[in-house]
Each structure stands twice: as structure tokens, then as C-alpha cells.
Amino acid sequence: MHEFDLIKNYFSKLSFNNKSSLNLNDDVFFDRSKKLVISVDTYIDKFHFFDFKKPNLVIKKILRSSISDLICKGVKPKYYFISGSGNPKTFTKLNLNKISLSLKQEQKKFGIHLSGGDTVYSDKLSFTIISVGFSNNLVFRNNAKINDDIYVTGNLGDSYTGLKILKKDILLNRHLSKYFIMKYYLPELHLDLAKKLLNFANTSIDISDGLFADLDKLINKQKLSYKISLADVPISKRLKDMIYQKKLKKIDFISKGDDFQILFTASEKKTRIIERTFKSAGIKISKIGKICSSNQKSQIIDEKGNKINIKDKGYLHEF
């Protein structure tokens, strides 16, 4: 069962009288009267992070993954709660000291504060993080308009490359390996962009499951489609060079997720303000496609102008 079917069949009716739940079809809870925004995420060992040999990096990865849900909605995170399940093998004094130090560093970097949580003994290592922010408004999902431009921040694919290196599926020199692995553990978040998104974005999401999987989620309840130019999807020079040298396919790297870049749509009329905003902030922005009517199927156009089909659009949450 897909996660959307699970939610629809078993939980959606429970939220009908609660407008703040956003029909359980967004990444956050939003109580407009209290200006309160909340997201909840759970991370399981071997599923959401590779292993726990580097707890100082793992905890940073999952915390950033969580607050990314707020940032991409145009909200600056303020508080977070963290619960963990583990045992003496995973929660050693050394590991706990490393986790504590990393959280302190992240709090300083993003201006957030630990506000509570829970610990549970278990043979299965996991973490749940609740992120809290405050805002008068946010950028909702399912609010794209026909002819909207589709934008993405930063570069895609570096994180997945790092995971492939950790799994020893890709072999690179030490310098390149370190670059990609750190991109996997430390996704780049654009905190300064959060409030500015409200000035031009019609709808937004962070890329956690993959470009195309998350684009489908972004418009999942709208009668719309999209047209994406593969050539315009941004990747780093290091990834571009590696793909060329190893004769790999770009699309296999940009559709795997864990980038946590912001994917959003905006009216053509907002082009200038978007360009000025990103230039002033020093953040890379790429226009990668268009929102289209449902009269045509969603399309991905390769560098030669041909339509391509992909079976694996990204990570699927199935039960």
C-alpha cells in the first residue's frame, strides 16, 4: 500500500474537522490563528541513513531533513523536539557526546532550540523529530497554476552519489569521495530564503524522495501536468565530470532524493523578483520546466529534445 492510500483509507477522515491539518496532504500542520507550523519526521537506521558509524553526522542529517520541511514552506524553524530509540550499543557515552555536540552546532547554525523529547530502549535505532516554527502564512502544496515556471535551488544528485560511495557502488579518489559523502550527510539548507519564498512561490516542497517523485506529490491533487527539461536540471561540476567519465546517466542521479533542495513553482511575472532575490542571497536557482494542463501527460525532455520515460521516479513509501 502506498503512503497516500494508507492516509486516505485510514486517517484522512479523522482530520476533516481540522483545517490546520491541511487534509494531511502537506508536509506541515498550520494553525493560522496561532501562527503555528509543525512538522514530524521519523528516521530508521538502514532506511533513512546508511549506518550509525558517524553519529555526529547522522544526527545533523536527520535534523536538517526535518527543519527542511518548514524552510521550504517559507517558515523559519524555531524549536525542535527529538525522540530516540536505541540500546547500549548505539547510545554509548561516546556517541551521546558526539550527538550532543552536533546538535549544539546545528542550533547555533540555524537558530533553533531543543525543547523536549523522549528516549526508549529498543534493538532498533530510530529518531523522531518534531520541528516548530511561527508564521502568518506559508507556501502550500497543490497550489500550482498552469504556465507556472518550475524552479529548483542548488544542485541535485550529489547526495545520492555520496550514498553510492558509502555502499561501495561507486569508487572515486579520496578527495572526491569526501566531497560527495559530506553532501549526503550535510544537505545544504537555504534558511535565509524561507520568508522570501512567500513573495513569489505559488507552491513548494523539499526534494527528499527525488525530483520527479516530489514533483508528482507537489501537484498530486490538481488536474495538471509538467514538462521538465533534463538539460536545465542543475548538477555540480564534480557530478557532471563523474557521469561523463564513468558513462553514467544524469537522470539516474537527480531522481533519487536526499537533496533537500527547494522545488517550487511561480508565475512568469515573478521572474525578475526571483532572479533579484536569489542573486542578492547568493543562492543558485534554476528554471527547469513548466506546469501544463492535464490535457497532456507529464513529460521529461532529454538533451536531444526527445521524450523519455523513467520507471523509477524516486523513493516510494510503501507498506
C-alpha positions in Angstrom: 0.0 0.0 0.0 1.3 3.4 -1.0 1.6 6.0 1.8 -1.1 8.2 0.2 -3.5 5.2 0.1 -2.8 4.5 3.7 -3.5 8.1 4.7 -6.6 8.3 2.5 -8.1 5.0 3.7 -7.4 5.1 7.4 -6.6 8.6 8.6 -8.0 11.4 6.4 -11.5 11.2 7.8 -10.0 11.9 11.3 -8.8 15.3 10.2 -11.9 16.6 8.3 -12.9 19.0 11.1 -9.4 20.3 11.5 -8.4 22.8 8.8 -4.9 23.1 10.3 -4.2 19.6 9.2 -4.2 20.7 5.5 -6.1 17.5 4.7 -3.0 15.5 5.7 -1.7 16.3 2.2 1.2 18.7 3.0 4.4 18.4 5.0 3.2 20.5 7.9 0.4 21.4 10.3 -0.5 25.1 10.1 -2.8 26.9 12.6 -3.2 30.3 11.1 -4.8 31.9 14.1 -1.9 30.9 16.3 0.7 31.3 13.5 1.9 27.9 14.4 3.6 25.5 12.0 4.7 21.9 12.9 6.3 19.0 11.1 7.0 15.5 12.2 9.5 13.0 10.8 10.8 9.6 11.8 14.2 8.2 10.7 15.1 4.5 10.8 18.5 3.0 10.8 19.4 1.4 7.4 16.4 3.1 5.7 16.8 6.8 6.2 20.5 6.8 7.0 23.3 4.5 5.9 24.7 3.4 9.2 25.5 4.8 12.7 29.3 4.8 12.5 29.3 8.6 12.3 26.6 9.6 14.8 27.8 13.2 14.7 26.9 13.4 11.0 23.8 11.2 11.1 22.1 13.4 13.7 22.9 16.5 11.6 21.5 14.9 8.5 18.2 14.0 10.1 17.8 17.3 11.9 18.3 19.2 8.7 16.0 16.9 6.9 13.3 17.7 9.4 13.6 21.5 9.5 13.8 21.5 5.7 10.0 20.8 5.8 9.4 24.2 7.4 12.0 26.1 5.4 10.6 25.0 2.0 7.1 26.3 3.2 8.5 29.7 3.8 8.9 29.3 7.6 11.9 29.6 9.8 12.2 26.8 12.4 12.4 27.9 16.0 12.1 24.8 18.2 12.6 21.1 17.8 11.8 18.0 19.9 13.8 14.8 19.4 12.9 11.2 20.5 15.3 8.3 20.0 15.1 4.6 20.4 18.3 2.6 20.9 20.4 0.5 23.2 23.8 0.5 25.0 25.5 -0.5 21.7 24.1 2.6 19.9 23.7 5.0 22.7 27.2 4.8 24.2 28.6 7.7 26.1 30.9 8.5 23.2 28.1 8.5 20.7 25.8 10.6 23.0 28.6 13.1 23.5 29.0 13.4 19.7 25.3 13.8 19.2 25.1 16.5 21.8 27.9 18.4 20.3 26.4 18.2 16.8 23.0 19.3 18.0 24.7 22.3 19.7 26.4 23.2 16.4 23.2 22.9 14.4 21.3 25.0 17.0 23.8 27.8 16.5 23.8 27.5 12.7 20.0 27.5 12.3 18.9 29.5 15.3 16.8 26.6 16.7 16.4 25.3 20.3 15.9 21.8 21.7 12.6 21.9 23.6 11.9 18.3 24.7 11.7 14.7 23.5 11.8 11.1 24.7 14.1 8.1 24.9 13.1 4.4 24.5 15.1 1.2 24.8 15.0 -0.8 21.6 17.1 -3.1 19.4 16.0 -0.9 16.5 17.7 2.5 16.2 15.4 5.4 15.3 14.9 9.1 15.8 11.7 11.2 15.6 12.0 14.9 15.2 9.2 17.5 15.6 10.1 20.9 14.2 8.2 24.0 15.2 8.0 27.5 13.6 5.8 30.5 13.5 4.4 32.3 10.5 1.4 34.4 9.3 1.3 32.4 6.1 3.1 29.6 4.2 3.6 28.2 0.7 1.0 25.4 0.4 1.2 22.2 -1.7 -1.2 21.7 -4.6 -1.4 25.4 -5.4 0.4 25.4 -8.8 -1.0 27.3 -11.8 -1.0 26.5 -15.5 2.0 28.1 -17.1 3.9 28.4 -13.8 7.7 28.2 -14.2 9.2 25.3 -12.2 12.4 26.2 -10.2 14.8 24.3 -8.1 17.5 25.6 -5.8 21.2 24.4 -5.6 22.3 21.2 -7.3 20.8 17.7 -7.4 22.4 14.3 -7.3 25.5 14.9 -5.1 23.8 13.3 -2.0 22.8 10.2 -3.9 26.4 9.9 -5.2 27.6 10.1 -1.6 25.3 7.2 -0.7 26.5 5.2 -3.6 30.1 5.7 -2.5 29.3 4.7 1.1 27.7 1.5 -0.3 30.9 1.0 -2.4 28.8 1.0 -5.6 31.0 3.8 -7.0 34.7 4.1 -6.5 36.4 7.6 -6.6 39.5 9.1 -5.2 39.6 10.1 -1.6 39.1 13.9 -2.3 36.0 13.4 -4.5 34.6 10.7 -2.2 34.8 13.0 0.8 33.0 15.8 -1.2 30.1 13.6 -2.1 29.8 11.9 1.2 29.6 15.2 3.0 26.8 16.3 0.6 25.0 13.1 1.7 25.3 13.8 5.4 25.1 17.6 5.4 22.4 18.8 2.9 22.6 22.5 2.2 19.5 24.4 3.5 18.6 27.9 2.5 17.4 29.3 5.7 17.7 33.0 4.5 15.3 32.1 1.7 12.5 30.9 3.9 10.5 34.1 4.4 11.3 35.4 0.9 9.5 32.4 -0.7 6.2 33.9 0.3 6.8 36.7 -2.1 6.8 34.7 -5.2 6.2 30.9 -4.8 2.7 29.5 -5.6 3.6 26.0 -4.3 6.7 24.3 -2.9 8.2 21.2 -1.5 11.6 20.0 -0.5 13.3 17.3 -2.6 13.6 14.3 -0.2 12.3 11.4 -2.3 13.6 12.5 -5.7 12.9 15.3 -8.2 10.1 13.6 -10.2 8.5 11.8 -7.2 8.3 15.1 -5.3 7.1 17.0 -8.3 4.2 14.5 -8.6 3.4 15.0 -4.9 3.5 18.8 -5.4 0.6 18.6 -7.8 -0.9 15.3 -6.8 -4.5 16.6 -6.2 -4.5 19.0 -9.1 -5.5 18.3 -12.7 -2.2 19.4 -14.0 1.0 18.0 -15.6 4.5 19.2 -16.1 7.2 19.5 -18.7 10.8 19.2 -17.5 14.0 19.9 -19.5 16.6 17.5 -18.3 19.4 19.7 -19.6 18.2 22.5 -17.3 18.2 20.4 -14.1 21.3 21.6 -12.2 24.1 19.3 -11.1 27.6 20.1 -9.8 30.6 20.2 -12.0 32.1 17.3 -10.0 29.0 15.1 -10.6 28.9 16.1 -14.3 32.5 15.1 -14.7 32.0 11.8 -12.9 28.9 11.0 -15.0 30.9 11.7 -18.2 33.9 9.7 -17.2 32.0 6.7 -16.0 29.5 6.8 -18.8 26.5 7.0 -16.5 23.1 8.7 -16.9 22.3 12.1 -15.3 18.7 11.1 -14.8 19.7 8.2 -12.5 21.3 10.7 -10.1 18.8 13.5 -10.0 15.8 11.3 -9.3 16.9 9.5 -6.1 16.3 12.1 -3.4 18.0 13.2 -0.2 18.9 16.6 -1.8 16.6 18.7 0.3 16.7 21.5 -2.2 13.6 23.6 -2.6 11.3 22.8 -5.6 8.7 25.5 -6.3 6.6 27.0 -9.0 5.9 30.6 -9.7 4.2 32.8 -12.2 6.2 34.0 -15.2 5.5 37.6 -13.9 7.7 36.8 -10.9 10.8 36.1 -13.0 12.6 39.3 -12.2 11.9 39.3 -8.4 13.1 35.7 -8.3 16.3 36.5 -10.1 17.0 39.5 -7.9 16.2 37.6 -4.7 18.5 34.7 -5.5 21.3 36.9 -6.8 21.2 39.0 -3.6 21.2 35.9 -1.4 24.0 34.2 -3.4 21.9 31.1 -3.9 21.9 29.1 -7.1 18.5 28.9 -8.8 17.5 27.1 -12.0 14.3 27.2 -14.1 13.8 23.6 -15.2 10.3 23.5 -16.7 6.7 24.4 -16.9 3.4 23.5 -15.3 0.9 22.3 -18.0 -2.7 21.4 -18.3 -3.9 17.9 -17.7 -4.8 17.6 -21.4 -1.2 16.3 -21.9 0.8 13.8 -19.9 3.8 15.0 -17.9 6.9 15.0 -20.0 10.7 14.8 -19.4 12.7 16.1 -22.3 16.3 15.0 -22.7 19.3 17.0 -24.0 18.4 16.0 -27.6 14.8 17.1 -27.4 13.4 13.6 -27.1 10.7 12.5 -24.6 12.0 10.0 -22.1 10.2 7.7 -19.7 11.6 6.6 -16.3 10.2 3.7 -14.2 11.9 4.8 -11.0 10.8 8.4 -10.2 12.2 8.3 -6.7 11.7 6.7 -3.3 8.3 5.2 -2.7 6.9 4.9 0.8 5.1 1.6 0.6 3.6 -0.7 3.3 
